[in-house]
């Protein structure tokens, strides 16, 4: 696996921290993190790719293809800013070039799998298909996650894309009944293994501590040392 696409079942569910954990767990590799479209930040502000590199360490190269100032879906943000959108072939081309100099390329999407990148309806799924890359799905822990995970997995299968597995992006220190039950049910609805659970607040850890702990959150398929669910 040279390229891995990281998507989510929604926004603000821990995609960036999960991406950083995967990058940190693969400190033995040259890792590139590609953010196709960063929205909601002004020029000069650190984006998601930079945050992954900060948490994961010096073996990570951070690349951002486009930035749009308003916190909107990439297609809408590009149109309102009067800027060209990011196309799936541009994402694929950038990932392939990074793969010539890195052992692993992590592509972090914006929002969920079918968020539009342009007005023609192109999505992260189209880039994954061009790359023939597996997809890692990041999902919340609590109520509602089974439905959104099932929908995302169904969309992947309908497009002939492989789901490598599911990672809970922000697991509470004291999970409620729903979150505890979801750990068993997520692999069933996803049709793919549970490959980890990143604790809530992990992104606020000191980067050195984050790197030490990252492997304990992830299964071996992602460079970790916990069993897959």
N, CA, C and O of each residue as an XYZ file, in Angstrom:
916
protein
N       0.845     -1.198      0.000
C       0.000      0.000      0.000
C       0.876      1.243      0.000
O       1.571      1.524      0.976
N       0.839      1.982     -1.100
C       1.627      3.210     -1.197
C       0.777      4.444     -0.945
O       1.256      5.418     -0.364
N      -0.481      4.414     -1.378
C      -1.388      5.547     -1.201
C      -2.598      5.075     -0.398
O      -3.195      4.043     -0.705
N      -2.951      5.839      0.630
C      -4.133      5.557      1.439
C      -4.970      6.825      1.508
O      -4.472      7.892      1.866
N      -6.235      6.696      1.165
C      -7.170      7.822      1.214
C      -7.895      7.783      2.558
O      -8.452      6.754      2.940
N      -7.884      8.905      3.266
C      -8.551      8.999      4.566
C      -9.776      9.891      4.416
O      -9.658     11.076      4.105
N     -10.940      9.317      4.639
C     -12.173     10.088      4.571
C     -12.909      9.960      5.888
O     -12.478      9.233      6.782
N     -14.014     10.663      6.006
C     -14.804     10.601      7.225
C     -16.270     10.436      6.901
O     -16.677     10.513      5.742
N     -17.056     10.208      7.933
C     -18.499     10.156      7.762
C     -19.118     11.535      7.945
O     -20.337     11.684      7.853
N     -18.296     12.540      8.203
C     -18.758     13.906      8.384
C     -17.581     14.798      8.723
O     -16.424     14.413      8.555
N     -17.886     15.995      9.203
C     -16.843     16.946      9.551
C     -16.588     16.948     11.058
O     -17.436     16.543     11.852
N     -15.388     17.419     11.429
C     -15.018     17.602     12.837
C     -15.166     16.306     13.639
O     -15.709     16.307     14.744
N     -14.680     15.212     13.071
C     -14.797     13.927     13.767
C     -13.434     13.292     14.041
O     -13.357     12.171     14.544
N     -12.350     14.021     13.704
C     -11.028     13.520     14.037
C     -10.208     13.000     12.879
O      -9.239     12.272     13.096
N     -10.570     13.354     11.634
C      -9.808     12.866     10.473
C      -8.345     13.264     10.533
O      -7.459     12.449     10.277
N      -8.098     14.523     10.872
C      -6.723     15.010     10.869
C      -5.889     14.313     11.934
O      -4.737     13.959     11.684
N      -6.457     14.113     13.114
C      -5.719     13.456     14.188
C      -5.485     11.990     13.854
O      -4.417     11.453     14.148
N      -6.473     11.333     13.241
C      -6.274      9.950     12.815
C      -5.181      9.877     11.754
O      -4.322      8.996     11.801
N      -5.214     10.799     10.800
C      -4.170     10.830      9.774
C      -2.803     11.013     10.421
O      -1.831     10.372     10.020
N      -2.729     11.890     11.422
C      -1.466     12.104     12.128
C      -1.032     10.848     12.880
O       0.157     10.532     12.927
N      -1.989     10.136     13.464
C      -1.651      8.917     14.191
C      -1.089      7.856     13.255
O      -0.125      7.171     13.597
N      -1.691      7.718     12.070
C      -1.180      6.755     11.090
C       0.230      7.160     10.662
O       1.119      6.314     10.562
N       0.431      8.447     10.411
C       1.758      8.915     10.016
C       2.773      8.692     11.124
O       3.905      8.285     10.863
N       2.370      8.958     12.364
C       3.292      8.772     13.492
C       3.623      7.298     13.700
O       4.753      6.958     14.049
N       2.644      6.424     13.486
C       2.880      4.994     13.662
C       3.821      4.431     12.611
O       4.412      3.369     12.808
N       3.963      5.139     11.490
C       4.854      4.680     10.423
C       6.112      5.544     10.369
O       6.514      6.020      9.307
N       6.715      5.732     11.522
C       7.939      6.524     11.599
C       9.106      5.851     10.889
O      10.141      6.473     10.652
N       8.931      4.569     10.550
C       9.968      3.850      9.814
C       9.914      4.136      8.314
O      10.773      3.679      7.559
N       8.909      4.888      7.889
C       8.712      5.165      6.466
C       8.840      6.653      6.178
O       8.725      7.493      7.071
N       9.083      6.955      4.906
C       8.975      8.337      4.428
C       7.510      8.561      4.068
O       6.984      7.935      3.147
N       6.855      9.466      4.808
C       5.413      9.663      4.670
C       5.127     11.058      4.121
O       5.725     12.042      4.554
N       4.206     11.128      3.160
C       3.704     12.409      2.672
C       2.228     12.505      3.008
O       1.494     11.526      2.875
N       1.789     13.679      3.441
C       0.381     13.929      3.712
C      -0.107     14.968      2.715
O       0.422     16.077      2.640
N      -1.124     14.590      1.952
C      -1.657     15.449      0.900
C      -3.059     15.914      1.279
O      -3.959     15.096      1.473
N      -3.238     17.212      1.381
C      -4.554     17.812      1.620
C      -4.991     18.474      0.319
O      -4.476     19.540     -0.020
N      -5.923     17.879     -0.419
C      -6.299     18.445     -1.718
C      -6.890     19.842     -1.620
O      -6.535     20.722     -2.404
N      -7.791     20.054     -0.661
C      -8.440     21.360     -0.548
C      -8.610     21.715      0.919
O      -9.324     21.033      1.654
N      -7.955     22.777      1.336
C      -8.075     23.276      2.702
C      -9.025     24.468      2.677
O      -8.778     25.450      1.976
N     -10.090     24.383      3.427
C     -11.049     25.482      3.457
C     -11.095     26.097      4.854
O     -10.752     25.458      5.849
N     -11.531     27.361      4.896
C     -11.760     28.020      6.169
C     -10.539     28.617      6.825
O     -10.577     28.944      8.011
N      -9.447     28.769      6.080
C      -8.230     29.351      6.645
C      -7.674     30.423      5.725
O      -7.753     30.313      4.501
N      -7.116     31.451      6.326
C      -6.473     32.510      5.555
C      -5.062     32.071      5.165
O      -4.509     31.151      5.767
N      -4.481     32.726      4.160
C      -3.102     32.400      3.788
C      -2.164     32.549      4.989
O      -2.270     33.504      5.758
N      -1.255     31.603      5.133
C      -0.283     31.650      6.217
C      -0.692     30.912      7.469
O       0.164     30.571      8.286
N      -1.995     30.653      7.647
C      -2.426     29.885      8.809
C      -2.111     28.405      8.597
O      -2.286     27.896      7.490
N      -1.653     27.711      9.624
C      -1.351     26.281      9.461
C      -2.618     25.478      9.212
O      -3.602     25.617      9.938
N      -2.590     24.639      8.184
C      -3.732     23.821      7.838
C      -3.618     22.409      8.358
O      -2.749     22.101      9.174
N      -4.508     21.545      7.879
C      -4.548     20.169      8.365
C      -3.260     19.410      8.069
O      -2.764     18.672      8.921
N      -2.720     19.585      6.878
C      -1.487     18.862      6.531
C      -0.338     19.271      7.446
O       0.455     18.433      7.875
N      -0.256     20.566      7.739
C       0.791     21.050      8.642
C       0.583     20.503     10.054
O       1.552     20.210     10.755
N      -0.676     20.365     10.473
C      -0.961     19.820     11.794
C      -0.557     18.350     11.877
O      -0.042     17.902     12.902
N      -0.789     17.605     10.806
C      -0.343     16.210     10.780
C       1.169     16.135     10.941
O       1.675     15.339     11.731
N       1.886     16.961     10.195
C       3.340     16.962     10.275
C       3.824     17.375     11.665
O       4.796     16.814     12.171
N       3.157     18.351     12.287
C       3.551     18.797     13.632
C       3.415     17.665     14.639
O       4.304     17.444     15.461
N       2.296     16.950     14.571
C       2.055     15.883     15.539
C       2.896     14.641     15.253
O       3.389     13.995     16.177
N       3.058     14.309     13.965
C       3.644     13.018     13.602
C       5.158     13.015     13.556
O       5.778     11.990     13.837
N       5.773     14.149     13.203
C       7.232     14.178     13.235
C       7.895     14.542     11.928
O       7.237     14.765     10.912
N       9.228     14.596     11.976
C      10.015     15.111     10.863
C      10.088     14.212      9.653
O      10.602     14.629      8.616
N       9.581     12.970      9.750
C       9.602     12.084      8.588
C       8.424     12.347      7.658
O       8.264     11.660      6.649
N       7.590     13.350      7.994
C       6.368     13.630      7.251
C       6.536     14.887      6.403
O       6.999     15.920      6.888
N       6.153     14.786      5.127
C       6.108     15.925      4.215
C       4.658     16.357      4.068
O       3.797     15.537      3.747
N       4.379     17.631      4.298
C       3.016     18.154      4.210
C       2.821     18.905      2.897
O       3.613     19.784      2.556
N       1.770     18.560      2.164
C       1.479     19.186      0.875
C       0.001     19.579      0.831
O      -0.872     18.786      1.182
N      -0.263     20.798      0.401
C      -1.626     21.310      0.251
C      -1.786     21.785     -1.190
O      -0.976     22.574     -1.676
N      -2.819     21.312     -1.872
C      -2.990     21.683     -3.278
C      -3.693     23.016     -3.463
O      -3.324     23.792     -4.345
N      -4.690     23.289     -2.653
C      -5.459     24.528     -2.810
C      -6.003     24.956     -1.459
O      -6.211     24.138     -0.563
N      -6.230     26.265     -1.334
C      -6.777     26.814     -0.093
C      -7.844     27.838     -0.431
O      -7.649     28.714     -1.273
N      -8.979     27.707      0.247
C     -10.096     28.621      0.042
C     -10.507     29.193      1.396
O     -10.611     28.441      2.366
N     -10.745     30.512      1.490
C     -10.876     31.146      2.805
C     -12.129     30.808      3.592
O     -12.096     30.822      4.822
N     -13.227     30.505      2.923
C     -14.466     30.292      3.662
C     -14.624     28.814      4.073
O     -14.253     27.917      3.316
N     -15.170     28.568      5.259
C     -15.311     27.185      5.756
C     -16.521     26.485      5.140
O     -17.540     26.271      5.796
N     -16.381     26.140      3.882
C     -17.466     25.542      3.114
C     -16.950     24.313      2.379
O     -15.751     24.035      2.394
N     -17.847     23.584      1.742
C     -17.421     22.488      0.882
C     -16.486     23.029     -0.189
O     -16.670     24.160     -0.640
N     -15.484     22.253     -0.612
C     -14.486     22.772     -1.550
C     -15.068     23.385     -2.819
O     -14.603     24.438     -3.256
N     -16.064     22.757     -3.413
C     -16.644     23.318     -4.649
C     -17.255     24.680     -4.386
O     -17.032     25.617     -5.152
N     -18.019     24.802     -3.318
C     -18.666     26.075     -2.979
C     -17.639     27.128     -2.598
O     -17.733     28.279     -3.024
N     -16.663     26.734     -1.798
C     -15.633     27.673     -1.362
C     -14.816     28.189     -2.543
O     -14.486     29.374     -2.596
N     -14.487     27.307     -3.491
C     -13.733     27.727     -4.672
C     -14.555     28.693     -5.524
O     -14.050     29.720     -5.976
N     -15.823     28.354     -5.738
C     -16.685     29.201     -6.568
C     -16.850     30.589     -5.948
O     -16.765     31.594     -6.654
N     -17.082     30.651     -4.645
C     -17.281     31.943     -3.989
C     -15.995     32.768     -3.955
O     -16.040     33.998     -3.944
N     -14.858     32.091     -3.938
C     -13.579     32.805     -3.922
C     -13.119     33.189     -5.326
O     -12.132     33.910     -5.478
N     -13.820     32.718     -6.343
C     -13.408     32.995     -7.710
C     -12.117     32.297     -8.090
O     -11.344     32.790     -8.912
N     -11.896     31.137     -7.477
C     -10.669     30.380     -7.719
C     -10.993     29.054     -8.395
O     -12.098     28.535     -8.239
N     -10.050     28.504     -9.140
C     -10.311     27.207     -9.785
C     -10.434     26.100     -8.752
O      -9.699     26.095     -7.764
N     -11.343     25.168     -8.959
C     -11.478     24.052     -8.024
C     -10.364     23.039     -8.203
O      -9.603     23.084     -9.170
N     -10.288     22.135     -7.258
C      -9.350     21.018     -7.360
C     -10.053     19.863     -8.059
O     -11.155     19.477     -7.670
N      -9.427     19.317     -9.079
C     -10.013     18.212     -9.844
C      -9.425     16.880     -9.380
O      -8.288     16.834     -8.910
N     -10.189     15.803     -9.509
C      -9.673     14.498     -9.081
C      -8.360     14.109     -9.748
O      -7.494     13.516     -9.104
N      -8.197     14.435    -11.040
C      -6.953     14.053    -11.711
C      -5.765     14.817    -11.133
O      -4.639     14.318    -11.142
N      -6.015     16.038    -10.626
C      -4.931     16.796     -9.994
C      -4.517     16.145     -8.668
O      -3.334     16.100     -8.331
N      -5.498     15.649     -7.933
C      -5.198     14.939     -6.692
C      -4.401     13.682     -6.992
O      -3.396     13.396     -6.341
N      -4.866     12.934     -7.991
C      -4.184     11.688     -8.351
C      -2.769     11.957     -8.844
O      -1.834     11.248     -8.470
N      -2.606     12.973     -9.678
C      -1.275     13.301    -10.194
C      -0.330     13.672     -9.055
O       0.814     13.220     -9.014
N      -0.822     14.501     -8.128
C       0.020     14.926     -7.006
C       0.403     13.732     -6.132
O       1.546     13.627     -5.688
N      -0.546     12.840     -5.888
C      -0.263     11.661     -5.062
C       0.756     10.754     -5.738
O       1.658     10.232     -5.084
N       0.613     10.568     -7.037
C       1.553      9.703     -7.758
C       2.959     10.276     -7.753
O       3.933      9.533     -7.631
N       3.071     11.590     -7.885
C       4.391     12.218     -7.831
C       5.006     12.073     -6.442
O       6.198     11.790     -6.316
N       4.201     12.266     -5.405
C       4.706     12.106     -4.039
C       5.132     10.664     -3.778
O       6.090     10.414     -3.047
N       4.416      9.727     -4.378
C       4.727      8.309     -4.171
C       6.079      7.920     -4.750
O       6.654      6.911     -4.343
N       6.599      8.704     -5.697
C       7.920      8.383     -6.253
C       9.036      8.695     -5.264
O      10.147      8.184     -5.403
N       8.749      9.532     -4.262
C       9.771      9.933     -3.294
C       9.422      9.559     -1.858
O      10.192      9.835     -0.938
N       8.267      8.935     -1.664
C       7.826      8.558     -0.320
C       7.335      7.119     -0.319
O       6.922      6.588     -1.350
N       7.387      6.501      0.851
C       6.919      5.124      0.990
C       5.412      5.047      1.172
O       4.786      4.054      0.801
N       4.833      6.091      1.743
C       3.400      6.120      2.018
C       2.876      7.527      1.800
O       3.448      8.498      2.296
N       1.777      7.631      1.051
C       1.105      8.908      0.825
C      -0.284      8.817      1.445
O      -1.076      7.948      1.080
N      -0.574      9.706      2.370
C      -1.884      9.778      3.016
C      -2.641     10.975      2.443
O      -2.171     12.109      2.536
N      -3.798     10.729      1.856
C      -4.625     11.803      1.300
C      -5.778     12.051      2.255
O      -6.636     11.185      2.429
N      -5.810     13.220      2.874
C      -6.896     13.543      3.797
C      -7.954     14.378      3.084
O      -7.677     15.481      2.615
N      -9.160     13.842      3.009
C     -10.245     14.540      2.337
C     -10.804     15.678      3.171
O     -10.318     15.981      4.261
N     -11.848     16.302      2.620
C     -12.561     17.379      3.302
C     -13.964     16.886      3.610
O     -14.717     16.555      2.694
N     -14.326     16.831      4.886
C     -15.651     16.333      5.226
C     -15.793     14.859      4.890
O     -14.900     14.057      5.160
N     -16.929     14.513      4.296
C     -17.203     13.128      3.968
C     -16.802     12.745      2.566
O     -16.301     13.568      1.799
N     -17.025     11.494      2.239
C     -16.572     10.911      0.972
C     -17.134     11.618     -0.251
O     -16.427     11.778     -1.246
N     -18.391     12.044     -0.197
C     -19.050     12.578     -1.392
C     -19.183     14.091     -1.380
O     -19.985     14.642     -2.134
N     -18.417     14.772     -0.544
C     -18.359     16.240     -0.607
C     -17.802     16.652     -1.968
O     -16.822     16.077     -2.441
N     -18.417     17.633     -2.587
C     -18.038     18.012     -3.953
C     -16.782     18.877     -3.983
O     -16.628     19.814     -3.200
N     -15.897     18.538     -4.904
C     -14.688     19.322     -5.129
C     -14.867     20.326     -6.260
O     -14.143     21.320     -6.318
N     -15.812     20.087     -7.153
C     -16.058     21.015     -8.256
C     -17.535     20.983     -8.596
O     -18.286     20.174     -8.052
N     -17.957     21.870     -9.504
C     -19.373     21.983     -9.827
C     -19.876     20.855    -10.726
O     -21.074     20.769    -10.995
N     -18.983     19.999    -11.187
C     -19.396     18.812    -11.947
C     -19.718     17.639    -11.026
O     -20.142     16.580    -11.488
N     -19.519     17.830     -9.734
C     -19.848     16.785     -8.773
C     -18.729     15.825     -8.466
O     -18.976     14.761     -7.897
N     -17.505     16.162     -8.822
C     -16.370     15.282     -8.525
C     -16.136     15.219     -7.020
O     -16.345     16.198     -6.303
N     -15.705     14.063     -6.559
C     -15.521     13.840     -5.124
C     -14.191     13.153     -4.851
O     -13.451     12.803     -5.770
N     -13.904     12.969     -3.569
C     -12.704     12.251     -3.162
C     -12.742     10.819     -3.680
O     -11.698     10.234     -3.969
N     -13.928     10.258     -3.796
C     -14.064      8.903     -4.320
C     -13.518      8.792     -5.741
O     -12.942      7.768     -6.108
N     -13.699      9.839     -6.538
C     -13.180      9.821     -7.905
C     -11.656      9.785     -7.910
O     -11.052      9.090     -8.727
N     -11.037     10.530     -7.003
C      -9.576     10.498     -6.911
C      -9.101      9.133     -6.451
O      -8.106      8.619     -6.964
N      -9.799      8.535     -5.488
C      -9.420      7.200     -5.015
C      -9.526      6.176     -6.132
O      -8.703      5.267     -6.233
N     -10.542      6.328     -6.970
C     -10.708      5.385     -8.080
C      -9.591      5.547     -9.101
O      -9.080      4.553     -9.618
N      -9.205      6.783     -9.399
C      -8.096      7.008    -10.327
C      -6.806      6.390     -9.815
O      -5.986      5.904    -10.594
N      -6.632      6.411     -8.511
C      -5.409      5.884     -7.894
C      -5.505      4.397     -7.563
O      -4.503      3.760     -7.237
N      -6.713      3.852     -7.648
C      -6.963      2.475     -7.206
C      -6.442      2.296     -5.787
O      -5.759      1.320     -5.475
N      -6.779      3.261     -4.932
C      -6.255      3.304     -3.561
C      -7.313      2.857     -2.568
O      -8.494      3.143     -2.765
N      -6.921      2.159     -1.503
C      -7.864      1.809     -0.442
C      -8.269      3.053      0.342
O      -7.567      4.064      0.345
N      -9.407      2.953      0.999
C      -9.962      4.075      1.751
C     -10.112      3.691      3.217
O     -10.634      2.624      3.541
N      -9.651      4.571      4.095
C      -9.824      4.418      5.537
C     -10.934      5.370      5.969
O     -10.892      6.559      5.655
N     -11.918      4.853      6.684
C     -13.073      5.652      7.092
C     -12.948      6.020      8.569
O     -12.816      5.148      9.428
N     -12.990      7.314      8.848
C     -12.961      7.816     10.225
C     -14.388      8.152     10.627
O     -15.121      8.795      9.875
N     -14.773      7.719     11.804
C     -16.157      7.861     12.229
C     -16.231      8.265     13.693
O     -15.295      7.999     14.447
N     -17.329      8.905     14.116
C     -17.496      9.207     15.540
C     -17.795      7.954     16.340
O     -18.006      6.875     15.785
N     -17.809      8.118     17.660
C     -18.021      6.971     18.540
C     -19.489      6.733     18.868
O     -19.892      5.587     19.070
N     -20.301      7.793     18.925
C     -21.604      7.698     19.555
C     -22.779      7.415     18.636
O     -22.613      6.926     17.519
N     -23.962      7.730     19.124
C     -25.202      7.476     18.402
C     -25.181      8.119     17.016
O     -24.720      9.248     16.847
N     -25.684      7.384     16.033
C     -25.730      7.862     14.658
C     -24.591      7.374     13.803
O     -24.669      7.409     12.575
N     -23.526      6.917     14.444
C     -22.342      6.548     13.666
C     -22.557      5.284     12.843
O     -21.935      5.128     11.792
N     -23.416      4.386     13.292
C     -23.632      3.155     12.529
C     -24.281      3.469     11.187
O     -23.920      2.878     10.169
N     -25.236      4.397     11.179
C     -25.907      4.760      9.935
C     -24.955      5.443      8.964
O     -24.891      5.067      7.794
N     -24.217      6.440      9.437
C     -23.334      7.171      8.527
C     -22.175      6.306      8.045
O     -21.701      6.465      6.920
N     -21.721      5.391      8.898
C     -20.661      4.475      8.475
C     -21.186      3.503      7.428
O     -20.501      3.219      6.445
N     -22.390      2.995      7.629
C     -22.990      2.088      6.649
C     -23.189      2.795      5.309
O     -22.929      2.208      4.259
N     -23.642      4.036      5.334
C     -23.854      4.792      4.096
C     -22.534      5.029      3.366
O     -22.461      4.890      2.145
N     -21.500      5.385      4.112
C     -20.193      5.617      3.488
C     -19.648      4.329      2.890
O     -19.125      4.332      1.775
N     -19.765      3.245      3.616
C     -19.272      1.960      3.110
C     -20.051      1.522      1.877
O     -19.473      0.986      0.932
N     -21.357      1.749      1.887
C     -22.171      1.404      0.716
C     -21.761      2.236     -0.497
O     -21.707      1.727     -1.617
N     -21.473      3.516     -0.270
C     -21.022      4.376     -1.374
C     -19.675      3.897     -1.923
O     -19.453      3.940     -3.133
N     -18.792      3.450     -1.062
C     -17.505      2.921     -1.517
C     -17.707      1.676     -2.384
O     -17.131      1.560     -3.466
N     -18.526      0.758     -1.899
C     -18.755     -0.477     -2.661
C     -19.409     -0.190     -4.001
O     -19.070     -0.820     -5.002
N     -20.346      0.755     -4.032
C     -21.039      1.080     -5.281
C     -20.076      1.622     -6.327
O     -20.346      1.540     -7.525
N     -18.958      2.172     -5.879
C     -17.959      2.737     -6.797
C     -16.777      1.800     -7.014
O     -15.785      2.169     -7.643
N     -16.894      0.600     -6.494
C     -15.824     -0.373     -6.672
C     -14.577     -0.062     -5.872
O     -13.481     -0.479     -6.247
N     -14.728      0.670     -4.767
C     -13.589      1.060     -3.945
C     -13.504      0.173     -2.714
O     -14.522     -0.252     -2.168
N     -12.284     -0.098     -2.287
C     -12.072     -0.945     -1.128
C     -11.968     -0.136      0.151
O     -11.254      0.866      0.207
N     -12.681     -0.574      1.175
C     -12.581      0.031      2.504
C     -11.558     -0.759      3.309
O     -11.798     -1.916      3.652
N     -10.430     -0.149      3.608
C      -9.402     -0.825      4.392
C      -9.901     -1.120      5.795
O      -9.603     -2.171      6.361
N     -10.653     -0.196      6.347
C     -11.173     -0.373      7.691
C     -11.727      0.926      8.231
O     -11.828      1.927      7.521
N     -12.085      0.890      9.505
C     -12.710      2.021     10.187
C     -11.894      2.362     11.426
O     -11.407      1.473     12.124
N     -11.747      3.658     11.694
C     -11.103      4.132     12.920
C     -12.040      5.123     13.595
O     -12.564      6.025     12.942
N     -12.253      4.962     14.894
C     -13.010      5.947     15.664
C     -12.100      7.145     15.904
O     -10.997      7.005     16.433
N     -12.571      8.317     15.513
C     -11.702      9.487     15.527
C     -11.546     10.162     16.875
O     -10.566     10.874     17.092
N     -12.489      9.959     17.790
C     -12.412     10.638     19.084
C     -13.188      9.807     20.103
O     -14.385     10.010     20.308
N     -12.492      8.879     20.729
C     -13.135      7.959     21.671
C     -13.117      8.561     23.071
O     -12.043      8.865     23.590
N     -14.278      8.741     23.692
C     -14.313      9.327     25.035
C     -13.566      8.463     26.047
O     -13.504      7.242     25.909
N     -13.009      9.099     27.047
C     -12.312      8.363     28.102
C     -13.273      7.462     28.870
O     -12.898      6.387     29.337
N     -14.513      7.916     28.991
C     -15.554      7.116     29.640
C     -16.724      6.973     28.669
O     -17.716      7.691     28.787
N     -16.616      6.054     27.715
C     -17.658      5.923     26.696
C     -18.991      5.477     27.286
O     -19.040      4.677     28.220
N     -20.074      6.016     26.717
C     -21.391      5.595     27.161
C     -21.754      4.256     26.520
O     -20.954      3.671     25.790
N     -22.955      3.782     26.796
C     -23.369      2.472     26.312
C     -23.328      2.402     24.796
O     -22.869      1.409     24.230
N     -23.810      3.459     24.129
C     -23.829      3.456     22.662
C     -22.421      3.339     22.102
O     -22.183      2.550     21.188
N     -21.490      4.110     22.636
C     -20.117      4.078     22.128
C     -19.475      2.719     22.358
O     -18.734      2.233     21.503
N     -19.748      2.100     23.497
C     -19.176      0.779     23.785
C     -19.746     -0.271     22.824
O     -19.009     -1.106     22.299
N     -21.053     -0.221     22.601
C     -21.673     -1.179     21.683
C     -21.219     -0.945     20.245
O     -21.070     -1.894     19.476
N     -21.001      0.302     19.889
C     -20.601      0.620     18.515
C     -19.253      0.019     18.146
O     -19.008     -0.276     16.976
N     -18.382     -0.164     19.118
C     -17.085     -0.775     18.818
C     -17.257     -2.175     18.234
O     -16.471     -2.603     17.388
N     -18.280     -2.879     18.687
C     -18.554     -4.211     18.146
C     -19.351     -4.145     16.857
O     -19.187     -4.997     15.984
N     -20.215     -3.142     16.724
C     -21.128     -3.079     15.589
C     -20.526     -2.403     14.362
O     -20.947     -2.681     13.239
N     -19.555     -1.528     14.555
C     -18.990     -0.806     13.405
C     -18.413     -1.737     12.335
O     -18.681     -1.521     11.153
N     -17.638     -2.757     12.693
C     -17.125     -3.645     11.640
C     -18.240     -4.347     10.863
O     -18.088     -4.642      9.677
N     -19.344     -4.608     11.529
C     -20.457     -5.295     10.883
C     -21.093     -4.398      9.826
O     -21.289     -4.821      8.687
N     -21.415     -3.158     10.200
C     -22.089     -2.267      9.253
C     -21.136     -1.784      8.158
O     -21.570     -1.471      7.050
N     -19.833     -1.724      8.469
C     -18.854     -1.269      7.479
C     -18.437     -2.382      6.537
O     -17.983     -2.120      5.424
N     -18.588     -3.626      6.979
C     -18.063     -4.735      6.186
C     -16.549     -4.693      6.106
O     -15.956     -5.177      5.142
N     -15.926     -4.113      7.123
C     -14.470     -3.941      7.174
C     -14.065     -3.867      8.638
O     -14.887     -3.510      9.483
N     -12.824     -4.194      8.956
C     -12.427     -4.255     10.365
C     -12.325     -2.883     11.036
O     -12.088     -1.865     10.385
N     -12.509     -2.889     12.343
C     -12.214     -1.718     13.159
C     -10.712     -1.706     13.395
O     -10.170     -2.609     14.032
N     -10.042     -0.682     12.880
C      -8.579     -0.643     12.908
C      -8.023      0.321     13.954
O      -6.827      0.609     13.962
N      -8.881      0.813     14.825
C      -8.356      1.665     15.876
C      -9.392      2.586     16.463
O     -10.494      2.741     15.937
N      -9.008      3.198     17.571
C      -9.824      4.211     18.236
C      -8.864      5.205     18.866
O      -8.115      4.866     19.783
N      -8.891      6.420     18.374
C      -8.005      7.474     18.886
C      -8.725      8.180     20.027
O      -9.871      8.596     19.856
N      -8.089      8.327     21.181
C      -8.782      8.936     22.319
C      -9.114     10.402     22.098
O      -8.368     11.129     21.442
N     -10.228     10.821     22.647
C     -10.608     12.231     22.585
C      -9.495     13.080     23.186
O      -8.904     12.723     24.205
N      -9.223     14.197     22.546
C      -8.188     15.095     23.044
C      -6.784     14.741     22.639
O      -5.837     15.405     23.061
N      -6.615     13.699     21.821
C      -5.263     13.277     21.438
C      -4.505     14.374     20.703
O      -3.286     14.482     20.834
N      -5.220     15.187     19.931
C      -4.558     16.250     19.180
C      -3.947     17.327     20.051
O      -3.113     18.106     19.588
N      -4.358     17.380     21.319
C      -3.806     18.383     22.242
C      -2.583     17.871     22.997
O      -1.976     18.614     23.768
N      -2.221     16.616     22.784
C      -1.036     16.071     23.441
C       0.235     16.746     22.924
O       0.274     17.259     21.806
N       1.261     16.733     23.759
C       2.571     17.139     23.273
C       2.963     16.210     22.121
O       2.781     14.997     22.230
N       3.497     16.752     21.018
C       3.801     15.895     19.869
C       4.662     14.686     20.204
O       4.445     13.611     19.645
N       5.633     14.832     21.100
C       6.478     13.697     21.460
C       5.658     12.595     22.122
O       5.866     11.412     21.850
N       4.731     12.981     22.987
C       3.851     12.012     23.637
C       2.902     11.391     22.618
O       2.652     10.186     22.650
N       2.379     12.207     21.723
C       1.493     11.717     20.666
C       2.175     10.620     19.862
O       1.569      9.586     19.582
N       3.427     10.838     19.490
C       4.156      9.857     18.668
C       4.393      8.551     19.414
O       4.325      7.473     18.824
N       4.669      8.647     20.704
C       4.894      7.441     21.498
C       3.609      6.629     21.611
O       3.645      5.400     21.561
N       2.484      7.303     21.762
C       1.231      6.617     22.037
C       0.484      6.186     20.783
O      -0.403      5.338     20.866
N       0.814      6.742     19.634
C       0.008      6.526     18.422
C      -0.156      5.055     18.070
O      -1.249      4.627     17.698
N       0.895      4.291     18.181
C       0.821      2.879     17.779
C      -0.166      2.090     18.637
O      -0.752      1.114     18.169
N      -0.353      2.508     19.897
C      -1.275      1.784     20.784
C      -2.729      2.016     20.405
O      -3.614      1.286     20.853
N      -2.980      3.030     19.583
C      -4.353      3.331     19.179
C      -4.770      2.586     17.912
O      -5.961      2.494     17.612
N      -3.808      2.058     17.175
C      -4.064      1.544     15.837
C      -3.705      0.070     15.718
O      -2.844     -0.441     16.435
N      -4.386     -0.599     14.793
C      -4.098     -1.998     14.506
C      -2.876     -2.115     13.606
O      -2.396     -1.125     13.054
N      -2.381     -3.342     13.467
C      -1.154     -3.588     12.716
C      -1.261     -3.152     11.270
O      -0.261     -2.751     10.675
N      -2.444     -3.220     10.693
C      -2.623     -2.798      9.295
C      -2.254     -1.340      9.089
O      -1.954     -0.928      7.969
N      -2.272     -0.555     10.159
C      -1.932      0.869     10.080
C      -0.606      1.177     10.794
O      -0.293      2.337     11.059
N       0.154      0.144     11.096
C       1.437      0.345     11.763
C       1.373      0.278     13.270
O       2.379      0.503     13.943
N       0.198     -0.031     13.814
C       0.044     -0.073     15.253
C       0.298     -1.451     15.840
O       0.790     -2.357     15.167
N      -0.055     -1.584     17.130
C       0.201     -2.850     17.798
C      -1.018     -3.394     18.534
O      -0.886     -4.258     19.401
N      -2.206     -2.891     18.193
C      -3.413     -3.432     18.798
C      -4.116     -4.349     17.804
O      -3.967     -4.166     16.596
N      -4.873     -5.322     18.278
C      -5.552     -6.232     17.347
C      -6.694     -5.516     16.631
O      -7.321     -4.608     17.175
N      -6.946     -5.949     15.398
C      -8.074     -5.399     14.652
C      -9.372     -5.940     15.210
O      -9.438     -7.078     15.675
N     -10.416     -5.104     15.157
C     -11.714     -5.548     15.655
C     -12.582     -6.109     14.553
O     -13.711     -6.528     14.809
